[in-house]
Structure formats: C-alpha cells, structure tokens
Amino acid sequence: MDQLTELITAFKIPVGQWGKSFFALLTQHLEWFFDSIARGLTVVLELLMDGLLMVPPLVLIALFAGLAYLLQRNWKLALGTALGLLFILNQGLWKETVETLVLVVSAAGLSMAIGVPIGIWAAHNEKVYRVLLPFLDLMQTMPTFVYLIPVLILFGLGIAPGLIVTIIFAAPAPIRLTYLGIVSVPKPLIEAGQAFGATQRQLLWKVELPAALPTIMAGLTQCIMLSLSMVVIAALIGASGLGKPVVRGLNQLNIPLGIEAGLAIVVLAIILDRVCRVSQGKGSQT
C-alpha cells in the first residue's frame, strides 16, 4: 500500500499551475477590461458613500427609522432601529457602518438582479438547472476565503473587488430560491391561467411570480445576510466598512475595538433582517 501511495503522489496533477497560467492569461490579455470594471464600480460606490456621509448622522438615522416604520407599521421596530444606529454612532463607527450598508445593499441588489432571472430561466428549462446545479453547489460549498484569491488577481485591491466577490458569494441563494418558488407554484393555478388564455409572459407575471414571491423574498433575506458576512471578510482585499476595524482588532489584538466592531455588525444584521422580514410578510399577503 505504501508503494501505491508513493506512486499516486509521485505524479501530482498540476492543478495549481494550470490555475496560475489561466489567470495569468486573463490578466495579460484582458487587464484593461477588469480594470475598467473595477474603476467604474469604485466611482459609483464612492459617490453613494460620500452622498450618504454628507447627510448628518442624526438625520440619516431618523430616515432609516422612518423607513422601518413604513415597512412594518410598528413603532417598536422603528425605535429599535434608531437606538441601534445611535449605539453605532456612539461607538464612533458611523462612517464604517455607512460604507458597509452601501456595499451590502449594492451587492444584494445586484445579486437579486442576476439571480432571479436565472432562477426563472432554470425553472422553465430543466436542462439549464442541471447545468447550473454543480456550479451552485461549488459556489455554496467553497470556503469564503478562496473567493478572494481570483478576485484579487483580476481586480486588485479596493471596494470594487469587495463588491464583486460578495455578489459571487451571495448570488446562488436567490437563484435556488427563485427556482424553488417557481417550480412549487400549484399546477391548478397555472392551468387556470392557461384556461383563460394567458400567454407565457402573462402566466409568469400574473400567476407564477405572485405565487412564488414569499420564497423569492426569503432569497432576498438570505442574500443580504450572506452579503453582510462576505463584506466583512472582503476587508482583507481592501473593501471598506466594518470589516476593517475587525481585521485591525485581530492584527493588533485590540479586544475593545474587535468587540465594538463586532457588536456594530450584529446590530446592522438584526436591523436588515427585521426590515427584510417585513417585505417577505407583505409579499405573502399580496
């Protein structure tokens, strides 16, 4: 058995070298393309961050609390949102929180814009879903830090690579749940629509999507939580936000800074989760 083991290990498949050559080829011939994407995303994200940071924090907190109340019609949620954001402001992490919020909302929005159409396509074409399934499994089982390597090679350091890696990490959730929602639509509903002469487009917009909306909104909730977790890790490749003080606290063994940043992330995650639950609930009622 030892000789067999030595024989197997003696002829190592150079997967790592193949990967290195592949990314070297991409950067050699398409560096201008990846740089253009990174610069464009950086400009947009910085404009959004600067625009929100120009608003006085107390005004922005009041706006966020008002938005929470409009979605939930619950003064307790609005009060909790205001108190949570005031706590973050008190800890001196307001700028980082706004940066994280912009990255999370942008990543979740783009992930849903990519994932929902792909999920609908896969639900209407089983061959497409069979092709997508191994890629979705790979994307959801691959360790989060592994995502950083190719994105760092192609796009460099900065907030744009952080956004891209977050989209890649979060996109499988809306794809899967949109697919699940569409294929779970009761057949009598579809048959009733067809009996009334509805076209495929009308069936999609007036029957399938309304029936699948609660499941799709659950995908949005998961997408936001995944985006928040990845945005923090993306600080290792230069993404701004609450991930930076977390990394700094780890590097410097700064326990107070780590606790403060960690609590700020928890508060932001709870607020986003409660607001998204509101949308999910309204979607199921409609």
C-alpha positions in Angstrom: 0.0 0.0 0.0 2.9 2.4 0.7 4.3 1.8 -2.7 0.9 2.5 -4.3 0.6 5.7 -2.2 4.1 6.8 -3.4 3.1 6.0 -7.0 0.0 8.2 -6.7 1.7 11.1 -5.1 4.7 10.9 -7.4 2.7 12.1 -10.3 0.9 15.1 -8.9 -1.7 16.7 -11.2 -0.6 20.4 -11.6 -4.0 21.9 -10.9 -2.4 24.9 -9.2 -0.1 25.6 -12.0 -3.0 25.3 -14.5 -4.9 27.8 -12.5 -2.0 30.2 -12.3 -1.5 30.0 -16.1 -5.2 30.6 -16.6 -5.3 33.7 -14.5 -2.0 34.9 -16.0 -3.5 34.6 -19.4 -6.6 36.6 -18.4 -4.6 39.4 -16.8 -2.3 39.5 -19.8 -5.0 39.9 -22.4 -8.0 41.4 -20.5 -6.4 43.5 -17.9 -7.9 46.6 -19.4 -11.4 45.0 -19.1 -11.1 44.1 -15.5 -9.5 47.5 -14.6 -12.4 49.3 -16.3 -15.0 47.3 -14.3 -13.1 48.0 -11.1 -12.8 51.7 -11.8 -16.4 52.1 -12.8 -17.7 50.3 -9.7 -15.4 52.2 -7.5 -16.6 55.6 -8.8 -20.3 54.6 -8.3 -19.7 53.1 -4.8 -17.7 56.1 -3.6 -20.3 58.5 -4.9 -23.0 56.6 -2.9 -20.9 56.5 0.2 -19.9 60.2 0.0 -23.5 61.2 -0.6 -24.8 59.3 2.5 -21.9 60.6 4.6 -22.8 64.2 3.6 -26.1 63.8 5.4 -25.9 64.5 9.1 -25.9 61.2 11.0 -29.0 62.0 13.1 -31.0 62.9 10.0 -30.0 59.7 8.4 -30.9 57.7 11.5 -34.3 59.4 11.5 -34.8 58.5 7.8 -33.8 54.8 8.4 -36.2 54.6 11.4 -39.0 56.2 9.3 -38.3 53.6 6.5 -38.5 50.8 9.1 -41.8 52.1 10.3 -43.3 52.5 6.8 -42.4 48.9 6.0 -43.5 47.3 9.3 -46.0 49.8 10.7 -44.5 49.0 14.0 -43.1 51.7 16.3 -41.1 49.2 18.2 -39.1 48.3 15.1 -38.6 52.0 14.3 -37.4 52.7 17.8 -35.1 49.7 17.9 -33.6 50.8 14.5 -33.0 54.3 15.8 -31.4 53.0 19.1 -29.2 50.5 17.3 -27.9 53.1 14.9 -27.4 55.6 17.7 -25.3 53.0 19.5 -23.2 52.6 16.4 -22.8 56.4 16.2 -21.8 56.4 19.9 -19.1 53.9 19.3 -17.5 56.0 16.6 -18.2 53.6 13.8 -20.7 55.6 11.7 -18.5 56.0 8.6 -17.7 52.3 8.5 -21.3 51.4 9.0 -22.5 53.5 6.1 -19.8 52.0 3.9 -20.9 48.5 4.9 -24.5 49.4 4.3 -23.8 50.7 0.8 -21.8 47.6 -0.1 -24.4 45.2 1.3 -27.4 46.9 -0.4 -25.5 47.1 -3.7 -24.3 43.5 -3.6 -27.7 42.2 -2.6 -29.5 44.3 -5.2 -27.1 43.1 -8.0 -27.3 39.5 -6.8 -31.1 39.6 -6.9 -31.0 41.2 -10.4 -28.8 38.4 -11.6 -30.2 35.5 -9.5 -34.0 36.0 -10.1 -33.9 35.9 -13.9 -31.5 32.9 -13.9 -33.8 31.1 -11.4 -36.8 31.8 -13.6 -34.9 30.5 -16.6 -33.8 27.4 -14.8 -37.4 26.7 -13.5 -38.7 26.8 -17.1 -35.8 24.7 -18.5 -34.7 21.6 -16.6 -31.6 21.3 -18.7 -30.4 24.7 -17.6 -31.0 23.8 -14.0 -29.0 20.6 -14.4 -26.1 22.5 -15.9 -26.3 25.2 -13.1 -26.6 22.8 -10.2 -22.9 21.7 -9.9 -21.8 25.3 -10.2 -24.2 26.4 -7.5 -23.0 23.6 -5.3 -19.4 24.6 -5.9 -20.2 28.3 -5.1 -22.0 27.5 -1.9 -19.5 24.9 -0.5 -16.3 26.7 -1.4 -14.7 28.3 1.6 -15.2 32.1 1.6 -11.5 33.0 1.7 -10.9 31.0 -1.5 -13.1 33.5 -3.4 -10.7 36.3 -2.5 -7.8 34.8 -4.5 -9.1 35.0 -8.1 -10.9 38.3 -7.5 -7.7 39.8 -6.0 -5.7 38.7 -9.0 -8.1 40.0 -11.6 -9.4 43.2 -10.0 -6.7 44.1 -7.4 -7.4 45.8 -4.1 -10.3 48.1 -3.3 -14.0 48.3 -2.7 -14.9 47.1 -6.2 -13.3 43.7 -5.7 -15.1 43.5 -2.4 -18.4 44.1 -4.1 -17.7 41.6 -6.9 -16.7 38.8 -4.5 -19.8 39.5 -2.4 -22.0 39.2 -5.5 -20.4 35.9 -6.4 -20.8 34.6 -2.9 -24.4 35.7 -2.5 -25.9 35.0 -5.9 -26.6 31.3 -5.5 -29.2 31.9 -2.8 -31.7 33.9 -5.0 -31.1 31.5 -7.9 -32.0 28.5 -5.8 -34.9 30.0 -4.0 -36.4 31.6 -7.2 -36.2 28.2 -8.9 -37.8 26.6 -5.9 -40.6 29.2 -5.8 -41.4 28.9 -9.5 -41.4 25.1 -9.6 -43.6 25.0 -6.4 -46.4 27.0 -7.9 -49.5 24.8 -7.8 -50.4 23.3 -11.1 -54.1 24.2 -10.8 -53.1 27.9 -10.7 -51.2 27.6 -14.0 -53.9 25.5 -15.6 -56.5 28.1 -14.6 -54.4 30.8 -16.2 -53.9 28.8 -19.4 -57.7 28.1 -19.5 -58.3 31.9 -19.5 -55.9 32.2 -22.5 -53.0 33.7 -20.7 -49.7 33.8 -22.6 -46.4 32.6 -21.1 -45.4 36.1 -20.2 -48.8 36.8 -18.5 -48.5 33.4 -16.6 -45.1 34.5 -15.4 -46.1 38.0 -14.2 -49.6 37.4 -13.0 -49.5 33.8 -11.7 -46.0 32.4 -11.1 -44.2 35.4 -9.7 -47.0 36.4 -7.2 -47.3 32.8 -6.0 -43.5 32.5 -5.7 -43.0 35.9 -4.1 -42.7 34.7 -0.5 -39.9 32.3 -1.5 -38.2 34.9 -3.6 -38.2 37.3 -0.7 -36.8 34.6 1.6 -34.0 34.5 -1.0 -33.5 38.3 -0.6 -33.2 37.8 3.2 -30.5 35.1 2.8 -28.8 37.2 0.1 -28.5 40.2 2.4 -27.2 38.1 5.3 -24.6 36.4 3.1 -23.6 39.8 1.6 -23.0 41.2 5.1 -20.9 38.3 6.1 -18.8 38.4 3.0 -18.4 42.2 3.0 -16.6 41.8 6.4 -14.3 39.2 5.1 -13.7 41.3 1.9 -11.9 43.8 4.1 -8.8 41.6 3.6 -8.7 42.7 0.0 -9.2 46.4 0.6 -13.0 46.7 0.9 -14.1 49.4 3.3 -16.6 49.2 6.1 -16.9 47.4 9.4 -14.5 44.7 8.3 -11.6 47.0 8.6 -11.8 47.5 12.4 -12.4 43.8 12.8 -9.2 42.9 10.9 -7.3 45.7 12.7 -8.5 44.3 16.1 -7.3 40.8 15.1 -3.9 42.0 13.9 -3.3 44.2 16.9 -5.1 42.0 19.5 -7.2 45.0 20.2 -10.0 43.4 22.1 -12.1 46.6 22.7 -12.0 47.5 19.0 -13.0 44.0 18.0 -15.9 43.9 20.4 -17.2 47.3 19.3 -17.0 46.4 15.6 -18.5 43.0 16.1 -21.5 44.5 18.0 -22.0 47.1 15.3 -22.1 44.3 12.7 -24.6 42.4 14.8 -26.8 45.5 15.2 -26.7 46.1 11.4 -27.5 42.5 10.7 -30.5 42.5 13.0 -31.9 45.7 11.5 -31.6 44.4 7.9 -33.1 41.1 8.9 -36.1 42.6 10.5 -36.7 45.0 7.6 -36.4 42.2 5.1 -38.9 40.1 7.1 -41.3 42.9 6.7 -41.0 42.8 2.9 -41.4 39.0 3.0 -44.5 39.2 5.1 -46.2 41.8 2.8 -45.3 39.8 -0.2 -47.0 36.7 1.2 -50.2 38.7 2.0 -50.4 40.1 -1.5 
